[in-house]
Structure formats: C-alpha cells, structure tokens
C-alpha cells in the first residue's frame, strides 16, 4: 500500500470517528469553526508576508480593524481573507461549482490595493508575465498571460469533471482530496493573477474540501519551506506530484485530529486562545461596577430615586383641584408608610433599608373626584423600582403598557429621562381619570 493510500485510510478513519459523535452542540461547532478559521487566516497571510500576530489575527476576526503599528493593507487583507473563509465554512455539499467568475471574485475579495492601477488588477487575469526565484534559487516563469484563459478553462473542465464523478458515485469519495491538491499545484503553475495566487489557491482547495465534508488545511511557518520545495520540484523539474499530495494529506489529517480534539474536549491548551478571542468580542471597559448593598442603595436613592420623585410631586399638584384629597405612600419590600413630602420619604427609607431590599415604591391615592355629576371615584397610581443584585428597573404604568428604565446602579438618569418619567406619570393619571369620567357619560 502506498503512503498516499495509507493517509487516505487515516483520513476516512478520523472522519468516521467524528461522524460517530452525531450532531454536535452549537458551542462545540462554534469553537471548532473559530479554531480552524484562526489557523487558516493566520498562517495563510503570514505565508504571503502578512505581519499580524496571532492575537492581532483574532482581534481582526472579531471586527477590529485598528491594530496599532501594523500596515492597513495587512489588516484589511486579513479581514477580507477571514470573510471569504467564513463564506467557505457556510457552503453546503453539492453547492460547489468552481468557475472563472468564482475564482476572480475570491481573488478580488481577499486583496487590498491602494494604488488605483493595482486596484484594477484585482479579480483580473494577469496582463504581464510573472516569475519567481524558486527554493533552489533559480528563476521560474509561469504560464504567459495570453495563455492564461485557456489554461484556466482546461483546468476547471478537468476539475469539475472529476467532482461530477464523485457526485455520481463513480469515484471514491477520497478522490476529492486528490483532485483538490492536484488542482492546487496546477493552479499555482499557471499563476493567473499579478499577486495573491498562493492565498487564492489555498482558499480554492479548502473550498473543495469543505464542500465535501473535510476540514480546511493550514500550513505553519515550519511547513512553509517543505510546501515550497515540493511545488518547485513539480513546476520546475517535472517531478511527480505524489510527494506534494502526500504532504497535503498529512495537513488534512492534522486538521481532522484537531477537530476531534475539540469535539472530545481534549483541546484544553487552546483555552487561552479562546479566552483571548472572547475578550476581543466584549466591551473594553467593565460595564458593572456596583452590586446591591445598603450603602449602594442609600447612594442610589439620594442620587437617582429622590430626584425623580422631586419632579413627580409638581405633576401631582396639577391634579389636586380635581379631588377632595391626595395621599401618598412610600415603601420598600418590607412595608410602606404614608408620607407628606420628600423629607418624609427620605426619613422612612433611612429607617427601613437593608442589604436585601428588593423594591422601592411610591403610590399616590387621589380621593373623591369632584368634577363629575355621578358617583365620586378615586384614582390610584403606583410606580416602583425593582432592586436586583446588579441593576435596577423602574416600572411606570401606562395605558399603552409599562415603561421600563433598566440600568446598573452606577448609571443614573439624564435630565431628559427624568422629565420623561414625570410625563409618563402625568399621562398615566390622565388616562385613568378619562376612563372613569367616560364611564359616567
């Protein structure tokens, strides 16, 4: 049995182990995707001279495009590479159809050029000859520009014919791997674009793999030399691609083993990467600075609750002429008492406050409506603050629902919000009076 055949067997054995786990929980899938995205983005861009560190790569993956001290080109190309990688992960089996347009779209999507002339070259076949100094230090010229369209057309016909055989069950599923890597080195021998051919080739090969249920491969810094040597031997000296394909199959085995480790919880050395990635997704500063305590509640009522009530009291006075009497009650979760002014509320609160106080309430009771010919009626209206362990919520009843003002203890109300709360109280009382008057007409 050849080394290629042995590696194909290893790959299928690992796939069966993964398939045996059944449907994976969303958090495992998310962790697996993030890990493979990171490895693919980080190493593929480093291979082309990208300067972002692993931590900076994670930061860009979460939407941050301001990495201090790094070229904008490197940052934007990492962001673009990640977006194409995400699109590849989303592809479903049977949705793969490589075309010239798709190849050009991917090339255009991953590169960034500030120069207008070079911008025009993105997603376009090269118009000038390109060459490299290979791993042996010798010059190697790629396919001439005028031959690129026909060469790409022939390569795609060959690839899609091979994939069609797999789809129809006329080829072993493992042959997808051979097709992907044969395509890879043939594409690089053509080098159809002025720049970005390596990244494009790796993305296209990974697109094929993911579409057929394999994980993407990545090439580490230590493996870059071997990767380039194998390509040099094929492109410049007509070597068989078997050694290159065997090398690439080994990368797939590594990705499958990584996936299995994540699924089985053995990827414990990755916790710092996961934590670092999570930190980049969170606000830069703590949002929670205070927890409920007697001291917190005393400060909170003096700075937040009583200023709101001081604006509500003048609103209540506007309704006094419609009723014989107005009574007010102020309370905590352990009881309430009748009060006559803001000072009375403050005194009551100071005597009845404790660490676990869960509610602060204010209720007004208007008695004896004096402007209707029918039976006099009363109107009650109550607002309350729920004091939760880390934040508070004010509930203001209204006919259209309940207005809520939720926030942490360290954050108060703006002047505009206090006016809005007082206006909600006035509107709520008016709604109730109109409703009662309407019953009598």
Residue pairs with C-beta under 8 A, 6 or more apart in sequence:
1 9
2 242
3 246
4 178
4 242
4 245
4 246
4 249
7 246
7 249
7 250
7 253
8 174
8 177
8 249
10 253
11 174
11 177
11 214
11 249
11 252
11 253
11 256
12 174
14 253
14 256
14 257
14 260
15 213
15 214
15 256
17 260
18 256
18 259
18 260
18 263
21 263
21 264
24 32
24 263
28 262
28 263
31 262
31 267
31 274
32 259
32 262
32 263
33 89
34 61
34 274
34 277
35 258
35 262
35 267
35 270
35 273
36 89
36 215
36 216
36 218
36 255
36 258
36 259
37 61
37 82
37 85
37 86
37 89
38 54
38 57
38 58
38 61
38 273
38 277
39 218
39 258
40 85
40 202
40 206
40 216
40 217
40 218
41 57
41 61
41 78
41 81
41 82
41 85
42 52
42 54
42 57
42 218
43 218
43 219
43 220
43 221
44 81
44 198
44 199
44 202
44 203
44 218
44 219
45 52
45 57
45 74
45 77
45 78
45 81
45 199
46 52
46 221
47 198
47 199
47 219
47 224
48 196
48 198
48 199
50 74
50 77
50 78
51 70
51 71
51 74
52 60
52 67
52 70
52 74
52 75
52 78
54 273
55 276
56 67
56 70
56 78
57 78
58 273
58 276
58 277
58 280
59 67
59 280
60 67
60 75
60 78
60 79
60 82
61 78
61 82
61 277
61 280
62 277
62 280
62 281
64 280
65 75
65 76
65 79
66 75
67 75
72 112
73 112
73 113
73 114
76 112
77 110
77 111
77 112
80 109
80 110
80 111
80 112
81 110
81 199
81 203
83 109
84 106
84 109
84 110
84 203
85 203
85 206
85 216
88 203
88 206
88 207
88 210
88 216
89 210
91 207
91 210
91 211
92 211
93 211
93 212
93 213
94 167
94 211
95 211
96 163
96 207
96 208
96 211
96 212
97 160
98 156
98 159
98 160
98 204
98 207
98 208
99 156
100 149
100 152
100 153
100 156
103 152
103 192
103 200
103 204
104 123
104 124
104 125
105 123
106 200
106 203
106 204
106 207
107 122
107 123
107 193
107 196
107 200
108 122
108 123
110 196
110 199
110 200
110 203
111 122
111 195
111 196
111 199
113 119
113 121
113 122
118 194
118 195
121 127
121 193
121 194
121 195
124 193
125 145
125 148
125 149
125 152
125 192
125 193
126 145
126 148
126 191
126 192
126 193
126 194
127 145
127 194
128 145
128 194
129 141
129 142
129 144
129 145
130 141
130 142
130 191
130 194
131 139
131 140
131 141
131 142
132 139
132 140
132 142
133 139
133 140
134 140
134 228
134 232
134 235
134 236
135 225
135 228
135 229
135 232
136 232
136 236
138 236
140 232
140 235
140 236
142 189
142 190
142 191
143 151
143 189
143 190
143 191
143 192
148 190
148 192
151 190
151 192
152 190
152 192
155 183
155 186
155 187
155 190
159 179
159 183
159 208
162 171
162 175
162 179
163 176
163 179
163 208
165 171
165 175
166 172
166 173
166 175
166 176
166 179
166 212
173 212
176 208
176 209
176 212
176 214
177 209
177 214
177 248
177 249
177 252
178 245
179 208
180 205
180 208
180 209
181 205
181 241
181 244
181 245
181 248
181 249
182 241
182 245
183 204
183 205
183 208
184 201
184 202
184 204
184 205
184 248
185 230
185 231
185 234
185 235
185 241
185 244
187 197
187 200
187 201
187 204
188 197
188 198
188 201
188 231
188 235
189 234
189 235
191 197
193 200
202 217
202 219
205 217
206 216
206 217
209 215
209 216
209 217
209 252
210 216
214 252
214 255
214 256
215 252
215 255
215 256
215 258
215 259
216 255
217 248
217 251
217 252
217 254
217 255
218 251
218 255
219 227
219 251
223 251
226 247
227 247
230 243
230 244
230 247
231 244
233 239
233 243
233 244
234 240
234 241
234 244
258 267
260 266
261 267
262 270
287 408
288 390
288 408
288 410
289 408
289 410
290 296
290 390
290 408
290 409
290 410
291 389
291 390
291 409
292 355
292 356
292 357
292 387
292 388
292 389
292 390
292 409
293 355
294 353
294 354
294 355
294 357
296 409
297 353
297 357
297 387
298 350
298 353
300 392
300 409
301 346
301 349
301 353
301 360
302 346
303 412
304 412
304 413
305 360
305 385
306 342
306 345
306 346
307 413
307 418
308 394
308 413
308 418
308 421
308 422
309 342
309 345
309 362
310 342
311 418
311 419
311 421
311 422
312 362
312 383
312 421
312 422
312 425
313 341
313 342
314 422
315 422
315 423
315 425
315 426
315 429
316 326
316 328
316 364
316 425
316 429
318 426
319 326
319 366
319 429
319 433
320 326
322 366
322 369
322 370
322 371
322 433
323 366
323 367
323 368
323 369
323 370
323 378
323 379
324 367
324 368
324 370
324 376
325 366
325 367
325 368
326 364
326 365
326 366
326 367
327 338
327 364
327 365
327 367
328 338
328 339
328 340
328 362
328 363
328 364
328 365
329 336
329 337
329 338
329 339
329 361
329 362
329 363
329 364
329 365
330 336
330 337
330 339
330 344
330 345
330 348
330 349
330 361
330 362
330 363
331 337
331 348
331 352
331 359
331 360
331 361
331 363
332 349
332 352
332 353
332 357
332 359
332 360
332 361
333 357
333 358
333 359
334 352
334 354
334 357
335 352
336 361
336 363
337 348
339 345
339 348
345 362
349 360
357 387
358 386
358 387
358 388
359 384
359 385
359 386
359 387
360 384
360 385
360 387
361 382
361 383
361 384
361 385
362 382
362 383
362 384
363 380
363 381
363 382
363 383
364 380
364 381
364 382
364 429
365 378
365 379
365 380
366 378
366 379
366 380
366 429
367 378
368 376
368 378
369 376
369 377
369 378
369 379
369 433
369 436
369 437
370 376
372 436
372 437
372 440
373 440
374 440
375 440
377 436
379 429
379 432
379 433
379 436
381 397
381 425
381 428
381 429
381 432
382 397
383 394
383 395
383 396
383 397
383 421
383 425
384 394
384 395
385 392
385 393
385 394
385 395
386 392
386 393
386 395
390 408
390 409
391 406
391 407
391 408
391 409
392 406
392 407
392 408
392 409
393 404
393 405
393 406
394 404
394 405
394 406
394 421
395 402
395 403
395 404
396 402
396 403
396 404
396 405
396 421
396 424
396 425
396 428
397 428
398 424
398 427
398 428
398 431
399 428
399 431
403 421
403 424
405 413
405 417
405 421
413 421
